[in-house]
Amino acid sequence: MKSYRKEMWFNIPKRRGLVNISNDVQEAVTASGVQEGLVLVNAMHITASVFINDDEGGLHSDFEKWLEKLAPEKPYSQYAHNGFEDNADAHLKRTIMGREVVVAITGGKLDFGPWEQIFYYELDGKRKKRALIKVIGE
């Protein structure tokens, strides 16, 4: 069994931002040499998410609006967590959007369904953060 590890680094200039990382993940799969297996992609920070969905701008806007209704950023005073940092909303949004994805690898390629893409979602940006890609298989 082969194993391959790669870190991806991000520095999103705004508080929140989406990045399609599907090509980066495929590049890691290719570099691993794995033809049949699994790839795990996970955010290594508790205020960021990795998830799978459609790469469509309207949907991305809908995520923003929906998450802001569920866990509004302001007023900061509404959250017991806020003190040193005002990012309690980012922690809650990450819980909703998830930490990681696992995708099958078939014939050396990500085995996606129609329209599926992998995204890194920064929920408390303006600083350097990372995601992990771990490939295992034959």
C-alpha positions in Angstrom: 0.0 0.0 0.0 1.2 3.5 -0.9 0.8 6.5 1.3 1.3 10.2 0.3 1.0 13.4 2.3 0.9 17.0 1.2 -0.1 20.2 2.9 -1.8 23.1 1.1 -1.3 26.6 2.5 -3.9 29.4 2.2 -3.9 33.1 3.2 -7.4 34.4 2.3 -7.3 38.2 2.4 -10.9 38.5 3.7 -12.7 37.0 6.7 -14.4 34.4 4.5 -13.6 32.9 1.1 -14.0 29.8 -1.0 -11.2 28.1 -3.0 -11.8 25.3 -5.5 -9.0 22.9 -4.7 -10.1 20.0 -6.9 -7.1 20.4 -9.3 -4.7 20.6 -6.4 -6.0 17.4 -5.0 -5.9 15.6 -8.3 -2.2 16.8 -8.7 -1.5 15.2 -5.3 -3.2 12.0 -6.3 -1.1 11.9 -9.5 2.1 12.6 -7.6 1.3 9.8 -5.2 1.2 7.2 -8.0 -2.0 5.7 -6.4 -4.3 4.2 -9.1 -6.9 2.7 -6.7 -7.6 4.0 -3.3 -8.8 7.0 -1.3 -7.9 10.6 -0.7 -8.7 12.4 2.5 -8.7 16.2 2.4 -9.2 18.0 5.7 -8.9 21.5 7.1 -6.2 21.7 9.8 -7.8 24.7 11.5 -11.1 24.8 13.5 -12.3 27.9 11.6 -12.0 26.5 8.1 -13.9 23.8 6.2 -13.4 21.3 3.4 -16.5 20.1 1.6 -17.8 18.9 -1.8 -20.4 20.6 -3.9 -21.0 22.4 -7.2 -18.7 25.2 -8.4 -21.5 27.7 -9.1 -21.4 31.3 -8.0 -25.0 31.6 -7.0 -24.7 28.5 -4.7 -21.6 30.0 -3.1 -23.5 33.2 -2.4 -26.3 31.1 -1.0 -23.8 29.4 1.4 -22.7 32.8 2.7 -26.3 34.0 3.2 -27.5 30.8 4.8 -24.5 30.5 7.2 -24.8 34.1 8.2 -28.4 33.6 9.1 -27.5 30.5 11.2 -24.4 32.0 12.9 -24.2 35.7 12.3 -20.8 37.3 12.7 -22.1 40.3 14.6 -22.8 41.4 17.2 -19.7 39.8 18.6 -21.2 40.1 22.1 -23.8 37.4 21.4 -21.2 34.6 21.8 -19.7 33.5 25.1 -16.6 32.3 23.2 -15.7 35.7 21.9 -13.1 37.5 24.0 -9.5 37.4 22.7 -10.8 36.7 19.2 -14.2 37.5 17.7 -14.6 34.3 15.7 -17.2 32.2 17.5 -19.4 32.4 14.4 -16.5 30.8 12.3 -16.4 27.9 14.7 -20.1 27.3 14.4 -20.0 27.7 10.6 -17.2 25.2 10.3 -19.3 22.7 12.3 -22.1 23.0 9.8 -19.9 22.8 6.7 -17.7 20.0 7.9 -14.0 19.3 8.5 -13.1 16.9 5.7 -13.9 14.9 2.6 -12.9 11.4 1.4 -13.0 10.7 -2.4 -12.4 7.4 -4.1 -9.6 7.2 -6.6 -10.2 5.0 -9.7 -7.7 4.7 -12.5 -5.6 7.4 -10.9 -8.4 10.0 -11.0 -10.8 11.5 -8.5 -14.0 9.5 -8.8 -16.5 12.3 -8.6 -20.2 12.4 -9.3 -21.6 15.0 -11.7 -20.7 18.5 -10.8 -18.8 17.5 -7.7 -15.8 19.7 -6.8 -13.7 20.0 -3.6 -13.6 23.4 -1.8 -11.6 24.9 1.0 -13.8 27.4 2.8 -12.1 29.9 5.0 -14.4 31.2 7.7 -11.9 33.4 9.7 -9.2 34.5 7.3 -6.5 37.1 7.1 -3.9 34.7 8.3 -2.0 31.6 7.1 -3.8 28.3 7.4 -3.5 24.8 5.9 -5.3 21.8 4.7 -4.0 18.2 4.6 -4.2 15.9 1.6 -3.6 12.2 2.5 -3.6 9.6 -0.3 -3.6 5.9 0.4 -4.0 2.9 -1.9 -2.2 0.9 -4.6 
